[in-house]
Amino acid sequence: MVAPLMTTFATEAELARCIAQSAPGCATDAETTLYRRYAPRARLFGLRHLRDAQAAADFMQQVMLMTIEQLRCGKLKDPDKLGSFIFGLCRMVMLELRRGGARRKGILERYQSHLATVDPVEPVALDGDRVARCLEGLPERERAVLIMTFYEERPAQDVAAILGLTPGNVRVIRHRGLIRLRQCMAGGGSLP
């Protein structure tokens, strides 16, 4: 297989014009060249302001995506100023990130007192013997549906296919079985 020829772009203006004048996805050489020239610079800009390598990589991707989208839409008025355009986008994206962070911080400060008042829920210990007795007391079809649904984690369609029922019928049987199981557990381990 022959590798595609990479077109060289001598100036920023040629690069910008090629992307702007091509249909989306048709100027891959120009977009690749743009990315190779400016992505490392955008990443360094993000790293300098964010002080986090992963956040800077995400920042770089966002800026480069916005740049290509803006070029495809013809938003760059002076193609000779492609570099200035990209770093203008860097500044705008960074400002938006900071505004979003300030908003999140303000919301957390405002509602933090409400978050601290929530008590963790204590896990309820189940009596395994009582559950087993209650399951044994259920009719065979209800027991089979509950075991396949909750122990084997099968969806209603699978249970229906195995038992020769409709999925709707499986849901009704499961609902009734859960009611009986709940009554049995509340009544001390015997079905009414």
Sequence and secondary structure as in RCSB ss.txt:
>XXXX:A:sequence
MVAPLMTTFATEAELARCIAQSAPGCATDAETTLYRRYAPRARLFGLRHLRDAQAAADFMQQVMLMTIEQLRCGK
LKDPDKLGSFIFGLCRMVMLELRRGGARRKGILERYQSHLATVDPVEPVALDGDRVARCLEGLPERERAVLIMTF
YEERPAQDVAAILGLTPGNVRVIRHRGLIRLRQCMAGGGSLP
>XXXX:A:secstr
         SSHHHHHHHHHHS TTS HHHHHHHHHHHHHHHHHHHHHHH  HHHHHHHHHHHHHHHHHHHHTT 
 S GGGHHHHHHHHHHHHHHHHHHHHHHHHHHHHHHHHHHHT          HHHHHHHHHHS HHHHHHHIIII
IS   HHHHHHHHT  HHHHHHHHHHHHHHHHHHHHTTS   
